Every structure is written in structure tokens, then in C-alpha cells.
Amino acid sequence: MNKTLLLALGVLAAGVILMPGHAVVAAAMVIVSVPLAVWLLASPAPEPEPSPTVVCHPELPAPKLVFTHIDESVGDNGKHCVRYHFAVQNWADFPADLFADASWFGPCGDQVSSRTAVNLFAEGGRRYNGFCGLKESAALQDIWFFIGLGETPPPAVYVTLVDRICDIAYQSASTPIPAA
């Protein structure tokens, strides 16, 4: 029987004790609830479910970031923007387990978080976009950032793939951005 249910029955027994005129019922409930409470307090907590074995990959190569194309679009706010697309050329070098669901990191927009966070940075460390819910390494073939139409893009960007479980970051070299 569920320990919570048993504890609730014990509380119910305590309530019966407080009811005048029911001394026999109250005595019976105390006889049942005291050993029950002792059992609940002495019982070990249930063992957590075993977690899958995590494999860390410190030997992986640096991502090779390449510029692919530019397109114009209208953002969610109705403003026109320019989107700069990139690909990690060696995406297949990054194993599938790096993109496994990792919901304990919290939500990632409208997606479940994955083990690896992917971020695009400009020289100097300004983050332009991040992806925390990629489900497979093939998704590294189209990562992007956008800026407002007429704004100047950074001269170059680099990508980091951060394995948030093993605390390992893989960083590319800077990739120049051509003029729009």
C-alpha cells in the first residue's frame, strides 16, 4: 500500500481520537496507527530509478563552422531582418548522445532541452543566437542568427557546442561573414 495513503489513514485515526464518545473506535485506531507511523518513519526511501550511463567525449574535434547563405525574413515582431545561416561542416563527428533529451535543464522555448547547447558568438563574446533543443547532430547543418534590416553584422562569428552534463565545450575557429 502507498505510504502516503497509509499516512493519511494515520491522520484520519488521529481525527477520530479527537471525536468525543468514540473511545473504542479511537483506541482501535491508535493501536493500528502507532505501529504504522513507526513503520513509515523507519522505512528507507525508495531507490531512485537508475539513470543511463553518461559517456563524455573529451576527444572530439573542434566544430568546423562555415557560412552558407543569407536570407531576408519578417520576424515575429513584424520587423524585417536578415538571417545569416551557417553549418558545422563536421557535424557527423558529434555523437547522437550529445543531443539526447535533458529535460532537467528546464524548457527550451517550446522544446525539451537537449544535453548540448549550441551558441553563435561574435569576436569579443557577444552571443547572437543559441540553440538548446537540437535533437540530432544533423541539425548543426543549419544554425543561424538574425539582425535587423540595415544593421551591420559582426565581421566574424564562432560556434560553441557545450555538453552541459560533462561540462565540455567544443569551439570552432572564427568564420568571416560576407557582406549582404
Summary of the structure (lengths in Angstrom):
residues: 180
radius of gyration: 28.4
end to end distance: 67.7
largest distance: 89.5
contacts: 459
relative contact order: 0.16
helix: 28%
strand: 32%
